[in-house]
Amino acid sequence: MPVSLEDVDHIARLARLGLTDEERTALRGELESILGYVEQLAKLDTGGVEPTASMRDDSTPTRPDRTSNDDDAEKLVERAPDRQGTYLRVPKIIEASE
């Protein structure tokens, strides 16, 4: 399927791309190649093929949702370098603007 440079410009504008003349020409050839392949796929007879969402027959494996640490806040923060009770103290990184 032929793709014009105007088509390439339109697609580039939609994608917010700035293309050089060489890139426009290259992209035109790539798009024609992709659309040609899609045309080949469209010619295939898929009448007897069942629609599928996945090529695998099994479902997604899952695991039980379990916690792996205690709810003891003191134990969770005991190795923190700077803390106040069960709160972690971190350096201020945002300066107030005036």
N, C-alpha and C positions, 0 to 999 in steps of 0.2 A: 504494500500500500504506500503510495507516494506521500511524503511529508514535505510541506513547503517550509521555507525559512520563516514565513509569517507564523506558521504553526509553532515552530521552535521558539520564536520570540514570545508568543502568547504563553506557552508553557513556562518559559524562563521568567516571565513577568509574574505569573501565578506563584511560582516557587521563590520569587524574590532573588533571582540569580542575575548577576551581571556577566554576560558571556562575550568573549572576543569573537571575531569573525571565524577564526580557526575552530573555536569551541562550538560555535553555532553549526558549522558544517559537519564536524564530527558527531555532534548530538543528533543532527538530522539523519545521518547514516545509521546510527545506533537505534534510533526510534523506528526507522524503516525496517531494520532487521528484526526488532522485537515484534512489530506489528505483522510482519511476514510470518513469523513463527506462530503467532496467535491465529492467523488465518489458516495455517496448516492444522492446528489443533481443532479449529472449528469444523473442519471437513471430516473429522473422525466420527465414525458411527458409535455412539455411546448409548444407543437405545436399550440394550440389554444389561447395562451396568447400573447396579443399585447405588443411589447416592450415599456417600459416607462422610462423616465428619473427621474420621481418622483411619489410617491404614491398619491400626492395631485393633484386635477384637477385645482386648481386656480393658478394664476401666483404669483410671488413674489410681495408683497405689496410695493408700493413706496410712497414717499411723495415729495412735491415740494421742490426744492433746494432754500432756502431763507437764507439770512444773518440775524443774530440776534443781531448784534452790529453795532455801528456807525463807520464811517470811520474817525472820528475825532481823530487823533493820540495823540493830547494833552490830551484828555479825557481818552484815553486808558492807558496812562502811568502816570496819575496824582497821583496815590497811590504808585508808585514805590519808594522804600527806597533810591535809589541812581540813579540819572539820569542826563543826560546832554541834555537839550532840549527834543526831543522826542526819544532819545536813552537811553536804559537801560545800566547802568554800572554794571559790574559783576567783582568779584575778579579773578585775574589771577590764573589759575590752572596748567599751563604747564610751567615748568622751561626749560630754554634754556640749551642745552647740549654743552659741550666744548670739 
